[in-house]
Amino acid sequence: MLIADAVLILLKSAMSAAFVRRLGGSGRSAAVYAAIIILCGGIDIAAAALPLWAGCIISAMVLFLMCIAFLKMKPYSALSASLTCIYILTAAELTVNCLLFAIMRGDYPAAVNGSLFNHALYGLVGAAAGGGLLYLVWYILSQQPQESYDGAWRHYSFVMAVFLVITAVFGSLFGFDGSNADIAPIIAAAAVLTLSMSIAVVNFFAEICAAYAREKQLHRLRSDYCSVREQLEVQFRTSQRLRKVRHDIKNHLIGVKALIDSGEYAQARELLREISDAADSLRPALTQSTGNSLIDAVITYKAAVCEMRGITFEYSLEQLPEIRIELSDISSVISNLLDNALEAAEKAEEPYASIRVFMYKDYLTIIVKNRFLYLPEAPDGKIPTAKKDSENHGLGMAIVSEICERNGGVFRYGAKGAWFNASAMMKNRQR
């Protein structure tokens, strides 16, 4: 029977490896997954003599470490996948045993342990139930985007940990013997109900992920709409100024011609210089440049928006080396930070915003600073906001944080008095 138990444990390890592989979407080689199966299975076999609760803790920790070390999964994803996998396999096997015990009552111990065939058969039934439920959980999660804010992942991991602890403690304390035969149907019903509730929690979390993805998409659409509206307003004002300058240029050219005809060349040159300066003012340009056309274009546009809104805008731009970060990520970070900064600065008594872009130890660094309408700090320690749409303000910050994390960097922000500072760093990876 020890050999049968070892084979069943290796089978469950294979199911665990398949589950985290599909959930994590990793393209690792078959040798990596074989190593995970052998390592996890070997440790589980060694821990088989321990109480169920201890074995569950060890299995979850080992699988968590394997996900991080071999599959390079993010910590919260690895923890969620490990807890879910170990819980489902443990709960499914325990539920199957409770159902069989409720059916056979006192005959259950002899039926399970009476022969190697029966022991292996009932073990396979429990493993099959666990594998089927793992596939169901993977299917539920795979139908929705696997992204959510960190708080949701933490709550999900905590709930799965609670389910796992309850199952492990119950499995360690409950004995499948004649003394519990009378309450076997109640225990079986409770086990089925608990397992069903856990599947409902997984489905609920998948819906949270979907809602978060929809909210992010809505935020992007709303930001795009606001950007297009601002661009149209900037272009309209530029067009109005262009019409005025064109009218003035016609009159100035008449004056230039008259000055040249009368031989007053110095005054004619001065008037031509004024005409040139007026024409240059129609096309806002940065006095500094990063050497990256996208970054310069975004900042130039935001500078025009600041001029339109009456916000003092300053910038410090350093020449950057070749950028190997996705251009869409750079644009999203700068746009979100400046959009938040300008909206907050516009409400301040002295509207002001600034941006600094430079390279620090192979990290593209973007620092944005702005004044804002000072409000007393909230009791929960959160940074106050005067925006009516405070949820979307937080969503923009969450998007910037995700982009920085995805690019091997960090995002930090904070407020002091009437000043708000935000800094984003992204790794400029080698080719």
C-alpha positions in Angstrom: 0.0 0.0 0.0 2.9 2.3 0.5 3.8 2.0 -3.1 0.2 2.8 -4.1 0.2 5.9 -1.9 3.5 7.0 -3.4 2.1 6.7 -6.9 -1.1 8.6 -5.9 1.0 11.4 -4.4 3.1 11.7 -7.6 -0.1 11.7 -9.6 -1.4 14.6 -7.5 2.0 16.4 -7.9 1.6 16.0 -11.7 -1.9 17.6 -11.4 -0.5 20.4 -9.4 2.2 21.1 -11.9 -0.3 21.0 -14.8 -2.6 23.4 -12.9 0.1 26.0 -12.1 1.4 25.7 -15.7 -2.0 26.4 -17.2 -2.8 29.1 -14.7 0.5 30.8 -14.9 0.7 30.5 -18.7 4.4 29.7 -18.5 6.3 28.3 -21.5 8.9 26.3 -19.5 10.3 23.1 -20.9 9.0 19.6 -19.9 12.1 19.0 -17.9 11.2 21.9 -15.6 7.8 20.5 -14.9 9.2 17.0 -14.4 11.6 18.5 -11.8 8.6 20.2 -10.1 6.7 16.9 -10.0 9.6 15.0 -8.6 10.6 17.6 -6.0 7.0 18.2 -4.8 6.1 14.6 -4.9 9.2 13.5 -3.1 8.7 16.0 -0.2 5.0 15.0 0.0 5.9 11.3 0.2 8.4 12.1 3.0 5.7 14.1 4.8 3.0 11.5 4.4 3.4 10.2 8.0 2.7 13.7 9.4 -0.8 14.9 10.4 -2.9 16.1 7.4 -2.6 19.8 8.5 1.2 19.6 8.6 1.3 17.9 5.2 -0.9 20.5 3.7 1.3 23.4 5.0 4.4 21.7 3.7 2.8 20.9 0.3 1.6 24.5 -0.2 4.9 26.0 0.8 6.9 23.7 -1.5 4.6 24.4 -4.5 4.8 28.1 -3.8 8.6 28.1 -3.8 8.6 25.9 -7.0 6.3 28.4 -8.7 8.6 31.3 -7.9 11.9 29.6 -8.5 11.1 27.5 -11.6 8.1 29.2 -13.2 9.0 32.8 -12.3 5.5 33.6 -11.2 4.7 36.7 -9.3 4.4 36.1 -5.5 0.7 36.8 -5.2 -0.1 34.7 -8.2 2.2 31.8 -6.9 0.6 32.0 -3.5 -3.0 32.0 -4.9 -2.3 29.1 -7.3 -0.5 27.0 -4.6 -3.2 27.4 -2.0 -6.0 26.8 -4.5 -4.3 23.7 -5.9 -3.5 22.0 -2.5 -6.9 22.9 -1.1 -8.9 21.5 -4.0 -6.9 18.2 -4.1 -7.2 17.8 -0.3 -10.8 18.8 0.0 -11.9 16.7 -3.0 -10.2 13.6 -1.6 -11.6 14.2 1.9 -15.1 14.8 0.5 -15.0 11.6 -1.5 -14.0 9.7 1.6 -16.8 11.3 3.6 -19.3 10.3 1.0 -18.1 6.8 0.9 -18.1 6.6 4.7 -21.7 7.9 4.7 -22.7 5.2 2.3 -20.8 2.3 3.8 -20.7 3.4 7.4 -19.0 0.7 9.5 -17.8 -1.2 6.5 -15.8 1.7 5.2 -12.4 1.0 7.0 -12.3 -2.7 6.0 -13.4 -1.8 2.4 -10.7 0.8 2.0 -7.8 -1.0 3.7 -8.9 -4.6 3.1 -7.0 -5.0 -0.1 -4.4 -3.2 -2.3 -6.9 -3.0 -5.1 -9.6 -1.3 -3.1 -7.1 1.1 -1.5 -5.7 2.1 -4.9 -9.2 2.3 -6.4 -10.6 4.6 -3.7 -7.5 6.7 -3.9 -7.8 7.1 -7.6 -11.5 8.1 -7.2 -10.4 10.9 -4.8 -7.5 11.9 -7.1 -9.9 11.9 -10.1 -12.3 14.1 -8.3 -9.5 16.5 -7.4 -8.3 16.6 -10.9 -11.8 17.3 -12.3 -12.3 20.2 -9.8 -8.9 21.6 -10.6 -9.8 21.6 -14.3 -13.1 23.4 -13.4 -11.3 26.0 -11.3 -8.7 26.5 -14.1 -11.6 26.9 -16.6 -13.4 29.5 -14.5 -10.2 31.5 -14.0 -9.1 31.2 -17.6 -12.3 32.7 -18.9 -11.5 36.0 -17.3 -8.4 38.2 -17.4 -5.9 37.2 -14.8 -5.3 40.7 -13.4 -6.6 42.5 -10.4 -5.5 44.9 -7.8 -3.2 43.5 -5.1 -5.8 43.8 -2.4 -8.1 41.4 -4.2 -5.3 38.8 -4.6 -4.5 39.1 -0.9 -8.1 38.6 0.1 -8.5 35.6 -2.3 -5.3 34.0 -0.9 -6.5 34.5 2.7 -9.9 32.9 1.9 -8.2 29.9 0.3 -5.9 29.6 3.2 -8.9 29.6 5.6 -10.6 26.9 3.5 -7.4 24.8 3.5 -6.9 25.1 7.3 -10.5 24.1 8.0 -10.2 21.1 5.7 -6.8 20.1 7.0 -7.8 20.3 10.7 -11.1 18.5 10.1 -9.3 15.7 8.2 -6.7 15.4 11.0 -9.4 15.2 13.8 -12.2 13.3 12.2 -11.9 9.5 12.3 -13.5 7.2 9.7 -14.5 4.6 12.2 -17.6 3.2 13.9 -17.8 5.9 16.5 -18.6 8.5 13.8 -20.8 6.3 11.7 -24.1 8.0 13.0 -23.0 11.5 12.0 -21.4 10.4 8.6 -24.2 11.8 6.5 -24.0 15.2 8.2 -20.3 15.3 7.8 -20.5 14.4 4.2 -23.1 17.1 3.5 -20.9 19.7 5.3 -17.9 18.6 3.3 -19.8 18.9 0.0 -21.2 22.3 1.0 -17.8 23.6 2.0 -16.3 22.5 -1.3 -19.1 24.0 -3.2 -18.7 27.3 -1.4 -15.0 27.4 -2.3 -15.8 26.9 -5.9 -18.2 29.8 -5.6 -15.5 31.9 -4.1 -13.2 31.1 -7.1 -16.0 32.1 -9.5 -16.6 35.3 -7.5 -12.9 36.2 -7.7 -12.9 35.6 -11.5 -15.8 38.0 -11.7 -13.8 40.5 -9.7 -10.9 40.1 -12.2 -13.3 40.7 -15.1 -14.9 43.8 -13.5 -11.4 45.2 -12.8 -10.4 44.6 -16.4 -13.6 46.3 -17.6 -12.9 49.2 -15.3 -9.4 49.6 -16.6 -10.7 49.5 -20.2 -13.3 52.1 -19.3 -10.6 54.3 -17.7 -8.5 54.1 -20.8 -11.4 55.0 -23.0 -12.3 57.9 -20.7 -8.7 59.1 -20.7 -8.6 58.8 -24.5 -11.8 60.8 -24.8 -10.4 63.5 -22.5 -7.2 63.6 -24.4 -9.0 63.9 -27.8 -11.2 66.7 -26.3 -8.1 68.6 -25.0 -6.3 68.1 -28.4 -9.3 69.6 -30.2 -9.5 72.5 -27.8 -5.7 73.1 -28.2 -6.0 72.9 -32.0 -9.0 75.3 -32.0 -7.1 77.9 -29.9 -4.1 77.5 -32.1 -6.2 77.9 -35.2 -7.7 81.1 -33.7 -4.2 82.4 -33.0 -3.1 81.4 -36.5 -5.9 83.4 -38.1 -5.0 86.4 -36.0 -1.3 86.1 -36.8 -2.0 85.6 -40.5 -4.0 88.8 -40.5 -1.3 90.7 -38.6 1.4 89.3 -41.0 -0.4 90.6 -44.0 -0.4 94.1 -42.5 3.2 93.7 -41.3 4.4 92.7 -44.8 2.8 95.8 -46.2 4.8 97.7 -43.7 8.0 95.8 -44.5 7.5 96.6 -48.2 7.0 100.3 -47.4 10.2 100.3 -45.2 12.3 98.6 -47.8 11.0 101.0 -50.5 12.0 104.0 -48.3 15.4 102.4 -47.6 14.9 101.9 -43.9 16.4 98.4 -43.9 17.2 98.1 -40.2 13.5 98.7 -39.2 12.4 96.3 -41.9 14.7 93.6 -40.5 13.3 94.2 -36.9 9.8 93.9 -38.2 10.6 90.7 -40.0 12.1 89.3 -36.7 8.9 90.2 -34.9 6.9 88.4 -37.6 9.2 85.3 -37.2 8.8 85.3 -33.4 5.0 85.5 -33.8 5.0 82.5 -36.2 7.3 80.5 -33.9 4.9 81.1 -30.9 2.2 79.1 -32.8 4.2 75.9 -32.5 5.1 75.2 -28.9 8.5 73.6 -28.6 10.6 72.3 -25.7 13.8 74.1 -24.9 15.1 70.7 -23.7 14.8 67.3 -25.2 15.2 63.6 -24.2 16.1 62.6 -27.7 13.0 60.3 -27.7 10.3 61.7 -30.0 7.5 60.0 -28.1 8.4 61.4 -24.7 9.1 64.8 -26.1 5.7 64.8 -28.0 3.7 63.8 -24.9 5.4 66.5 -22.8 5.0 69.1 -25.5 1.3 68.4 -25.7 0.8 68.5 -21.9 2.8 71.8 -21.9 0.2 73.2 -24.3 -2.6 72.0 -22.1 -1.0 73.7 -19.1 -0.8 77.0 -21.1 -4.4 76.6 -22.0 -5.5 76.0 -18.4 -3.2 78.6 -16.8 -1.0 76.2 -15.0 2.7 77.0 -14.5 4.6 74.1 -16.0 8.2 73.3 -15.7 10.3 70.4 -17.0 13.8 69.0 -16.7 14.7 66.6 -19.5 18.0 64.8 -19.9 19.3 63.1 -23.1 18.3 59.4 -22.9 20.1 56.4 -24.4 18.3 54.0 -26.6 15.0 53.1 -24.9 14.0 49.4 -24.9 10.8 49.8 -23.0 7.4 49.4 -24.8 6.5 52.8 -26.1 2.8 52.3 -25.0 4.0 51.7 -21.4 6.0 54.9 -21.4 3.2 56.9 -22.9 0.7 55.5 -20.4 2.9 56.3 -17.4 3.6 59.9 -18.4 0.0 60.5 -19.5 -1.5 59.1 -16.3 0.9 60.9 -14.0 0.6 64.3 -15.8 -3.2 64.0 -16.2 -3.6 63.5 -12.4 -1.1 66.2 -11.7 -2.7 68.8 -14.0 -6.2 68.0 -12.7 -5.1 68.4 -9.1 -2.9 71.5 -9.8 -5.8 73.3 -11.6 -7.7 73.4 -8.3 -4.8 74.8 -6.3 -4.5 78.4 -5.4 -1.2 78.6 -7.3 -1.5 76.1 -10.1 1.9 74.4 -10.7 3.1 71.1 -12.1 6.5 69.8 -13.2 8.1 66.7 -14.7 11.6 65.4 -14.6 12.8 62.6 -17.0 16.2 61.0 -16.7 18.1 57.7 -16.7 19.3 56.4 -13.3 21.4 53.2 -13.3 19.6 51.8 -16.4 16.2 52.8 -15.0 14.0 55.3 -16.9 12.9 57.6 -14.1 9.9 59.9 -14.3 9.2 62.3 -11.4 6.1 64.5 -11.4 5.4 67.1 -8.8 2.3 69.4 -8.5 0.4 71.6 -6.1 -3.0 70.5 -5.0 -5.9 71.8 -3.0 -4.8 70.7 0.5 -7.2 68.7 2.5 -6.7 67.2 6.0 -5.3 63.7 5.9 -8.0 61.0 5.9 -8.3 58.9 9.1 -7.3 55.7 7.3 -4.0 57.2 6.2 -4.9 57.5 2.5 -3.8 60.5 0.5 -6.8 62.9 0.2 -8.1 63.9 -3.1 -10.4 66.7 -4.2 -11.6 64.8 -7.2 -15.2 63.7 -7.4 -14.1 60.6 -9.4 -11.7 59.4 -6.7 -12.0 55.8 -7.7 -10.7 56.5 -11.2 -7.9 58.6 -9.7 -6.8 55.5 -7.8 -7.2 53.3 -10.9 -4.8 55.5 -12.8 -2.2 55.1 -10.1 -2.8 51.3 -10.1 -2.2 51.2 -13.8 1.1 53.1 -13.4 2.1 50.7 -10.6 1.4 47.7 -12.7 3.4 49.0 -15.7 6.4 49.8 -13.4 6.2 46.4 -11.8 5.9 44.6 -15.2 9.0 46.5 -16.4 11.1 45.5 -13.3 10.7 48.9 -11.6 8.9 50.6 -8.8 6.3 53.3 -8.3 6.1 55.6 -5.3 4.0 58.6 -4.5 3.2 60.7 -1.5 1.9 64.1 -0.3 3.4 66.7 2.0 1.4 69.8 2.8 0.0 71.1 -0.5 2.6 69.2 -2.6 2.1 65.9 -4.3 5.1 63.9 -5.6 5.1 60.7 -7.8 8.1 58.8 -9.1 8.0 55.9 -11.6 11.0 53.8 -12.5 11.2 51.3 -15.3 14.1 49.0 -16.2 15.7 49.7 -19.6 16.3 46.0 -20.3 19.2 44.9 -22.4 18.5 43.4 -25.8 
